[in-house]
Amino acid sequence: MYEKMYELDAIIEFFKAEDLYDIKEDRIKEMYNLISNPHLRVNDTDKQWVADTIQESEVTTIANVIKEIFNYSRFAWTKEEDKVIHAIHQVGTIFSHNKITIKPRIPFYIIVLDKLRD
């Protein structure tokens, strides 16, 4: 149903259909526009979904994307890393509490970005 979800319209529809996180359409667009080349982030079967966020390798993958998006310096990253990892775990919990086991990658990133961006 949500395969290769990277187009903005499909992502907006996902948020409307799933009702798992309170985020306005303008904010979805703003967070989406921070993600460079969203189509390349889901261009194979393994990349389409976020695995369980208790897997350290998945948390690291997501954290590295957030680090790249915000263009953190090495120094800034040492101050922000714990906050980013905490947000990733929070978003994993949001999906779990809503019984969404197959977590589309781009919507997951959008929620993490929303939690971190003022």
BARORO-245826 format. One record per residue (C-alpha): y, z, x. Coordinates in steps of 0.1 Angstrom, whole numbers, padded with zeros to 4 digits. Layout:
# residues N
<rec><Y>Y</Y><Z>Z</Z><X>X</X></rec>
...
END
This chain:
# residues 118
<rec><Y>0000</Y><Z>0000</Z><X>0000</X></rec>
<rec><Y>0025</Y><Z>0009</Z><X>0028</X></rec>
<rec><Y>0011</Y><Z>-0013</Z><X>0055</X></rec>
<rec><Y>0035</Y><Z>-0026</Z><X>0081</X></rec>
<rec><Y>0064</Y><Z>-0008</Z><X>0063</X></rec>
<rec><Y>0094</Y><Z>-0016</Z><X>0084</X></rec>
<rec><Y>0118</Y><Z>-0034</Z><X>0061</X></rec>
<rec><Y>0146</Y><Z>-0013</Z><X>0047</X></rec>
<rec><Y>0140</Y><Z>-0022</Z><X>0010</X></rec>
<rec><Y>0103</Y><Z>-0012</Z><X>0013</X></rec>
<rec><Y>0113</Y><Z>0021</Z><X>0029</X></rec>
<rec><Y>0139</Y><Z>0029</Z><X>0002</X></rec>
<rec><Y>0111</Y><Z>0022</Z><X>-0024</X></rec>
<rec><Y>0088</Y><Z>0045</Z><X>-0005</X></rec>
<rec><Y>0113</Y><Z>0074</Z><X>-0007</X></rec>
<rec><Y>0119</Y><Z>0067</Z><X>-0045</X></rec>
<rec><Y>0081</Y><Z>0064</Z><X>-0053</X></rec>
<rec><Y>0069</Y><Z>0094</Z><X>-0033</X></rec>
<rec><Y>0098</Y><Z>0118</Z><X>-0040</X></rec>
<rec><Y>0088</Y><Z>0139</Z><X>-0010</X></rec>
<rec><Y>0122</Y><Z>0145</Z><X>0006</X></rec>
<rec><Y>0157</Y><Z>0146</Z><X>-0008</X></rec>
<rec><Y>0176</Y><Z>0119</Z><X>0010</X></rec>
<rec><Y>0202</Y><Z>0095</Z><X>-0004</X></rec>
<rec><Y>0199</Y><Z>0058</Z><X>-0001</X></rec>
<rec><Y>0230</Y><Z>0056</Z><X>0022</X></rec>
<rec><Y>0215</Y><Z>0082</Z><X>0045</X></rec>
<rec><Y>0182</Y><Z>0063</Z><X>0046</X></rec>
<rec><Y>0202</Y><Z>0032</Z><X>0057</X></rec>
<rec><Y>0221</Y><Z>0052</Z><X>0083</X></rec>
<rec><Y>0190</Y><Z>0067</Z><X>0098</X></rec>
<rec><Y>0171</Y><Z>0033</Z><X>0096</X></rec>
<rec><Y>0199</Y><Z>0016</Z><X>0115</X></rec>
<rec><Y>0194</Y><Z>0040</Z><X>0144</X></rec>
<rec><Y>0158</Y><Z>0027</Z><X>0149</X></rec>
<rec><Y>0158</Y><Z>-0003</Z><X>0172</X></rec>
<rec><Y>0133</Y><Z>-0030</Z><X>0163</X></rec>
<rec><Y>0115</Y><Z>-0012</Z><X>0135</X></rec>
<rec><Y>0091</Y><Z>-0041</Z><X>0131</X></rec>
<rec><Y>0078</Y><Z>-0036</Z><X>0167</X></rec>
<rec><Y>0071</Y><Z>0000</Z><X>0160</X></rec>
<rec><Y>0045</Y><Z>-0009</Z><X>0134</X></rec>
<rec><Y>0032</Y><Z>-0042</Z><X>0148</X></rec>
<rec><Y>-0005</Y><Z>-0032</Z><X>0150</X></rec>
<rec><Y>-0028</Y><Z>-0011</Z><X>0128</X></rec>
<rec><Y>-0026</Y><Z>0020</Z><X>0151</X></rec>
<rec><Y>0012</Y><Z>0020</Z><X>0151</X></rec>
<rec><Y>0017</Y><Z>0018</Z><X>0113</X></rec>
<rec><Y>0008</Y><Z>0055</Z><X>0107</X></rec>
<rec><Y>0017</Y><Z>0088</Z><X>0122</X></rec>
<rec><Y>-0014</Y><Z>0108</Z><X>0130</X></rec>
<rec><Y>-0017</Y><Z>0145</Z><X>0123</X></rec>
<rec><Y>0013</Y><Z>0162</Z><X>0139</X></rec>
<rec><Y>-0010</Y><Z>0189</Z><X>0153</X></rec>
<rec><Y>-0021</Y><Z>0163</Z><X>0178</X></rec>
<rec><Y>0000</Y><Z>0168</Z><X>0209</X></rec>
<rec><Y>-0002</Y><Z>0131</Z><X>0218</X></rec>
<rec><Y>0014</Y><Z>0121</Z><X>0184</X></rec>
<rec><Y>0041</Y><Z>0147</Z><X>0187</X></rec>
<rec><Y>0049</Y><Z>0134</Z><X>0222</X></rec>
<rec><Y>0050</Y><Z>0098</Z><X>0210</X></rec>
<rec><Y>0074</Y><Z>0107</Z><X>0182</X></rec>
<rec><Y>0096</Y><Z>0129</Z><X>0205</X></rec>
<rec><Y>0099</Y><Z>0101</Z><X>0230</X></rec>
<rec><Y>0111</Y><Z>0077</Z><X>0202</X></rec>
<rec><Y>0137</Y><Z>0103</Z><X>0191</X></rec>
<rec><Y>0147</Y><Z>0108</Z><X>0228</X></rec>
<rec><Y>0152</Y><Z>0070</Z><X>0231</X></rec>
<rec><Y>0171</Y><Z>0067</Z><X>0198</X></rec>
<rec><Y>0196</Y><Z>0095</Z><X>0207</X></rec>
<rec><Y>0197</Y><Z>0083</Z><X>0243</X></rec>
<rec><Y>0194</Y><Z>0119</Z><X>0257</X></rec>
<rec><Y>0201</Y><Z>0124</Z><X>0293</X></rec>
<rec><Y>0175</Y><Z>0144</Z><X>0312</X></rec>
<rec><Y>0197</Y><Z>0175</Z><X>0310</X></rec>
<rec><Y>0204</Y><Z>0171</Z><X>0273</X></rec>
<rec><Y>0167</Y><Z>0166</Z><X>0266</X></rec>
<rec><Y>0158</Y><Z>0199</Z><X>0282</X></rec>
<rec><Y>0182</Y><Z>0216</Z><X>0256</X></rec>
<rec><Y>0171</Y><Z>0195</Z><X>0226</X></rec>
<rec><Y>0134</Y><Z>0190</Z><X>0231</X></rec>
<rec><Y>0123</Y><Z>0222</Z><X>0213</X></rec>
<rec><Y>0146</Y><Z>0213</Z><X>0183</X></rec>
<rec><Y>0131</Y><Z>0178</Z><X>0181</X></rec>
<rec><Y>0095</Y><Z>0191</Z><X>0183</X></rec>
<rec><Y>0103</Y><Z>0216</Z><X>0156</X></rec>
<rec><Y>0117</Y><Z>0189</Z><X>0133</X></rec>
<rec><Y>0086</Y><Z>0168</Z><X>0139</X></rec>
<rec><Y>0063</Y><Z>0196</Z><X>0128</X></rec>
<rec><Y>0085</Y><Z>0203</Z><X>0098</X></rec>
<rec><Y>0083</Y><Z>0167</Z><X>0087</X></rec>
<rec><Y>0045</Y><Z>0168</Z><X>0092</X></rec>
<rec><Y>0044</Y><Z>0198</Z><X>0069</X></rec>
<rec><Y>0065</Y><Z>0180</Z><X>0043</X></rec>
<rec><Y>0040</Y><Z>0152</Z><X>0042</X></rec>
<rec><Y>0010</Y><Z>0176</Z><X>0041</X></rec>
<rec><Y>0025</Y><Z>0197</Z><X>0012</X></rec>
<rec><Y>0030</Y><Z>0165</Z><X>-0007</X></rec>
<rec><Y>-0006</Y><Z>0155</Z><X>-0001</X></rec>
<rec><Y>0003</Y><Z>0124</Z><X>0019</X></rec>
<rec><Y>-0023</Y><Z>0121</Z><X>0046</X></rec>
<rec><Y>-0014</Y><Z>0085</Z><X>0055</X></rec>
<rec><Y>0021</Y><Z>0089</Z><X>0068</X></rec>
<rec><Y>0041</Y><Z>0057</Z><X>0073</X></rec>
<rec><Y>0058</Y><Z>0057</Z><X>0107</X></rec>
<rec><Y>0093</Y><Z>0045</Z><X>0099</X></rec>
<rec><Y>0098</Y><Z>0068</Z><X>0069</X></rec>
<rec><Y>0085</Y><Z>0097</Z><X>0091</X></rec>
<rec><Y>0111</Y><Z>0088</Z><X>0118</X></rec>
<rec><Y>0138</Y><Z>0086</Z><X>0092</X></rec>
<rec><Y>0132</Y><Z>0122</Z><X>0080</X></rec>
<rec><Y>0130</Y><Z>0135</Z><X>0115</X></rec>
<rec><Y>0163</Y><Z>0118</Z><X>0124</X></rec>
<rec><Y>0179</Y><Z>0131</Z><X>0092</X></rec>
<rec><Y>0169</Y><Z>0167</Z><X>0101</X></rec>
<rec><Y>0184</Y><Z>0163</Z><X>0136</X></rec>
<rec><Y>0215</Y><Z>0143</Z><X>0129</X></rec>
<rec><Y>0246</Y><Z>0159</Z><X>0115</X></rec>
END
